[in-house]
Amino acid sequence: MADVISKRARNLDPSVTLSLTAKAKELKAKGENVVGLTAGEPDFDTPDVIKEGAIEAIRRGETKYTPAEGIAPLRKAVAEAYSKRLGVSYTASEIVISHGAKHSIYNALFALMDPGDEVLILSPYWTSYPDMVKILGGKPRIVELTKKTDFKLTTEIFRKQLSRKKKPKALLFNSPSNPAGIVYRKEEIEAIAKIVLESGIALISDEIYEYLTYSGSEHYSPVSLLPQVKDQTVVITGVSKSYAMTGWRVGFAMAEKDVAYRMAAFQAHATGCPNSVSQWAALEALQNGADDRERMRGEFEKRKELFGKRLARIPSIWYPEPGGAFYYLVDVSKLYKKCNAKNSFEFCDKLLAEQGLVVIPGGAFGCDKMIRFSFAASENDINRALDRFENFARKYSS
């Protein structure tokens, strides 16, 4: 048989988070006694007001192709909402609607980097960041962040990266972050934005968890703190996480007009246009979904507190306190030797085999000492999962 697969495709593996989420669902469907805390999506149903908006759009016949950059009413609504939220002026021509925030990030990378360009990616990182850069011919430059800096990019680390012989083309930045739930403080983001401005590199600011913050943490966008950096920045967000609309696949990108034009041009050739009905649902979310969004955020905060109380009594682990998103990233490396695991992947395999608990290995996020739990689950599932994790940790604690 002829070998027709490209080298690029051979070097690409499926998303670990999506694969393990599917595995957990498959095992449950087979009747296996498993608990999965893998999903990076709300367990709530999409609010009724949003579903009704989509149904009305179908009844109106809004089922045809749309402009590649998205329907005008949604782009206008995004521009108005985020001009107000961020304190900088966006027009509809600076907005591109895509098939989720992931697609928006990919489009931004295409518009901003050329093959061979380097993109700064902060570890722990969302699992798809490096692969998206590689697919487009770029080089991910992983900046390993540690407990010493609370898993945050400091100005010293940033300037050191910029002083290297090859200057990066862009910084991929995420706050609140997946997988650690890290939320940068106002002064920290402002300092990073100033360095971006003076260096002339591009900034892709992934803000998909913008509304999911807890315990006094507050989300800030770089462009809201330093409006001058707007033309170098692509702000990425969407409706998936905050409005329980993951399957609707709608993301927003806000960018300088020419960057937005290039992103939309690429999208026109790559996928055509976003789903028409989903765009009308997203418009309904922006206009009438705030109450439901806050209700769900409040429930996530309760679950976060429950999760934290349960983790606090488990020996031989450590974790940064999440200020946003819906994840705990837990250092379990002290358990590796006794449970005979060489890395986070083997640890998660043993956790599944012995306790029927499915979580995400930190190696997928560039932090192999850790595992990721999602608290986007019912209190019952959280307690069941942490009972199993506690049993496992106590068994192998030194």
Secondary structure as UniProt FT lines:
FT   HELIX           7..10
FT   HELIX           16..29
FT   TURN            30..31
FT   STRAND          35..36
FT   HELIX           48..59
FT   TURN            60..61
FT   TURN            68..69
FT   HELIX           72..86
FT   HELIX           92..94
FT   STRAND          95..98
FT   HELIX           101..112
FT   TURN            115..116
FT   STRAND          118..123
FT   HELIX           128..135
FT   TURN            136..137
FT   STRAND          139..144
FT   HELIX           147..149
FT   TURN            150..151
FT   HELIX           155..162
FT   STRAND          170..174
FT   TURN            178..180
FT   HELIX           186..199
FT   STRAND          202..206
FT   TURN            208..211
FT   TURN            215..216
FT   HELIX           222..225
FT   HELIX           227..232
FT   STRAND          233..238
FT   TURN            240..244
FT   HELIX           246..248
FT   STRAND          251..254
FT   HELIX           257..270
FT   HELIX           276..288
FT   HELIX           290..312
FT   TURN            315..316
FT   TURN            325..326
FT   STRAND          327..331
FT   HELIX           333..335
FT   HELIX           336..339
FT   HELIX           344..355
FT   STRAND          357..358
FT   STRAND          360..361
FT   HELIX           362..365
FT   TURN            368..369
FT   STRAND          370..374
FT   HELIX           379..396
//
